[in-house]
Amino acid sequence: MKKLLLIFGLLASAIGYSQQEVKLDIADALVMRSLEFSYENYINTENSFGVSALFNLAKQDIDFRYNENTMITPFFRHYFTSEAQWNFFGEAFLGINSGKAEVEVSGNTQLQKYTDGALGVAIGTKYTSKGGLVIDVYAGLGRNLFGSESPLLVPRAGVNVGWRF
């Protein structure tokens, strides 16, 4: 029990005193008609973890849209540079996504709901101002692992604007 309390205390203090960011993906909002919010918490100057939540607002019959209607994406980032205003990073993510995919049923094409998990990687760069403004640009790709009706690949791309506190 003492070990559990010690681990919880260390985790709570690490989260409480670290730098944190909240961001909105403006590229998705303007181009794809979807909202993606992100939260990122720094472990140290080189590593961070976070989570993104994507909500697709475009109708299903539009040609240019994400396949996913919703996607929750926990991620881990490693920053290759940490002392400059522009920092390059690599990211590993797990995207839990759901949506509707076209499937053939008795010769007819139907939309069928799916939920799947994608494992993937991304690369990007981040600008951080002294006042707290954050802009990051990233692109990556994941592969759905579990479902047979879900799309094979899941994109992860965006231009986030946010605030570090």
C-alpha positions as CSV (number, residue, x, y, z in Angstrom):
1,M,0.0,0.0,0.0
2,K,2.9,2.4,0.8
3,K,4.4,1.8,-2.6
4,L,1.1,2.5,-4.3
5,L,0.8,5.8,-2.4
6,L,4.4,6.8,-3.2
7,I,3.9,6.1,-6.9
8,F,0.6,8.0,-6.9
9,G,2.2,11.0,-5.1
10,L,5.2,11.1,-7.5
11,L,2.8,10.9,-10.5
12,A,0.6,13.7,-9.2
13,S,3.5,15.9,-8.4
14,A,5.1,15.3,-11.8
15,I,1.9,16.3,-13.6
16,G,1.2,19.2,-11.2
17,Y,4.5,20.9,-11.8
18,S,5.1,20.2,-15.5
19,Q,4.5,22.3,-18.5
20,Q,1.1,21.6,-20.2
21,E,-0.4,22.7,-23.5
22,V,-4.0,22.8,-24.9
23,K,-4.4,23.1,-28.6
24,L,-6.9,23.2,-31.5
25,D,-6.2,21.8,-34.9
26,I,-7.1,24.8,-37.2
27,A,-6.3,22.9,-40.4
28,D,-9.0,20.3,-39.6
29,A,-11.5,22.9,-38.6
30,L,-11.0,25.0,-41.8
31,V,-10.3,22.3,-44.5
32,M,-12.0,19.1,-43.2
33,R,-14.9,20.4,-41.2
34,S,-13.8,18.6,-38.1
35,L,-12.7,19.6,-34.6
36,E,-9.6,18.2,-33.0
37,F,-8.6,19.2,-29.5
38,S,-5.3,18.2,-27.9
39,Y,-3.7,18.2,-24.5
40,E,0.0,17.6,-24.0
41,N,1.9,17.2,-20.7
42,Y,5.7,17.3,-20.6
43,I,7.6,14.7,-18.7
44,N,10.9,16.5,-19.2
45,T,12.4,18.8,-21.9
46,E,12.7,15.9,-24.4
47,N,9.5,13.8,-23.8
48,S,5.8,14.4,-23.5
49,F,2.6,12.5,-23.6
50,G,-0.9,13.7,-24.5
51,V,-4.3,12.9,-25.9
52,S,-6.2,14.2,-28.9
53,A,-10.0,14.0,-29.6
54,L,-11.3,14.3,-33.1
55,F,-14.9,14.9,-33.9
56,N,-15.9,14.8,-37.6
57,L,-18.6,17.3,-38.5
58,A,-18.8,16.6,-42.2
59,K,-21.7,14.5,-43.7
60,Q,-21.0,10.9,-44.6
61,D,-21.7,11.4,-48.4
62,I,-19.0,14.1,-48.9
63,D,-16.1,12.8,-50.9
64,F,-13.2,14.6,-49.1
65,R,-13.5,13.8,-45.4
66,Y,-12.0,11.6,-42.7
67,N,-13.4,8.1,-42.6
68,E,-13.5,8.3,-38.8
69,N,-16.4,10.0,-37.2
70,T,-14.6,10.1,-33.8
71,M,-11.1,9.3,-32.8
72,I,-9.4,9.4,-29.4
73,T,-5.6,9.4,-29.8
74,P,-3.2,9.0,-26.9
75,F,0.3,9.8,-28.0
76,F,4.0,9.9,-26.8
77,R,6.4,12.5,-28.3
78,H,10.2,12.6,-28.2
79,Y,11.7,16.0,-29.1
80,F,15.0,15.8,-30.9
81,T,15.8,19.4,-30.2
82,S,14.8,21.1,-27.0
83,E,16.5,24.4,-26.6
84,A,15.3,26.2,-29.7
85,Q,12.0,27.9,-30.5
86,W,11.5,25.4,-33.4
87,N,11.7,21.8,-32.1
88,F,11.5,18.6,-34.2
89,F,9.7,15.5,-32.8
90,G,8.7,12.0,-33.5
91,E,5.5,10.6,-32.2
92,A,4.0,7.1,-31.5
93,F,0.2,7.0,-31.2
94,L,-2.7,4.6,-30.6
95,G,-5.9,5.9,-32.3
96,I,-9.2,4.5,-31.1
97,N,-11.5,5.3,-34.0
98,S,-15.1,4.7,-35.0
99,G,-17.1,5.6,-38.1
100,K,-18.9,4.0,-41.0
101,A,-17.3,2.1,-43.9
102,E,-18.6,0.8,-47.1
103,V,-19.0,-3.0,-47.2
104,E,-20.4,-5.4,-49.8
105,V,-23.4,-7.4,-48.5
106,S,-25.1,-9.7,-51.0
107,G,-23.9,-7.6,-54.0
108,N,-25.1,-4.3,-52.4
109,T,-22.8,-1.6,-51.0
110,Q,-23.9,-0.6,-47.5
111,L,-22.5,1.6,-44.7
112,Q,-21.6,-0.4,-41.6
113,K,-20.4,1.0,-38.3
114,Y,-17.0,0.0,-37.0
115,T,-14.7,0.7,-34.1
116,D,-11.0,-0.1,-34.2
117,G,-7.6,0.7,-32.8
118,A,-4.7,2.0,-34.9
119,L,-1.1,1.9,-34.0
120,G,1.1,4.5,-35.8
121,V,3.9,7.0,-36.0
122,A,4.1,10.7,-37.0
123,I,6.8,13.4,-37.3
124,G,6.5,17.1,-36.9
125,T,7.9,20.4,-35.7
126,K,6.7,22.8,-33.0
127,Y,7.2,26.5,-32.5
128,T,7.0,27.8,-28.9
129,S,7.1,31.5,-28.1
130,K,8.3,33.0,-24.9
131,G,4.8,34.2,-24.1
132,G,3.3,30.7,-24.4
133,L,1.9,30.6,-27.9
134,V,2.4,27.1,-29.5
135,I,2.1,26.1,-33.1
136,D,2.9,22.5,-34.2
137,V,2.7,20.9,-37.6
138,Y,2.8,17.1,-37.9
139,A,1.9,14.2,-40.3
140,G,1.8,10.5,-39.8
141,L,0.0,7.2,-40.5
142,G,-1.4,4.4,-38.5
143,R,-2.8,1.0,-39.3
144,N,-6.1,-0.4,-37.9
145,L,-5.4,-3.7,-36.1
146,F,-8.6,-5.4,-35.2
147,G,-11.6,-4.9,-37.4
148,S,-12.2,-6.3,-40.9
149,E,-14.8,-3.7,-41.9
150,S,-12.7,-0.7,-40.8
151,P,-10.3,1.2,-43.2
152,L,-6.8,-0.2,-43.3
153,L,-5.0,3.1,-42.7
154,V,-5.7,6.0,-40.4
155,P,-4.1,9.4,-41.2
156,R,-2.8,11.7,-38.5
157,A,-2.0,15.2,-39.7
158,G,-2.7,18.7,-38.5
159,V,-1.7,22.3,-37.7
160,N,-2.3,22.9,-34.1
161,V,-2.4,26.3,-32.4
162,G,-2.6,26.5,-28.6
163,W,-1.2,27.8,-25.4
164,R,1.5,26.5,-23.0
165,F,0.9,27.1,-19.3
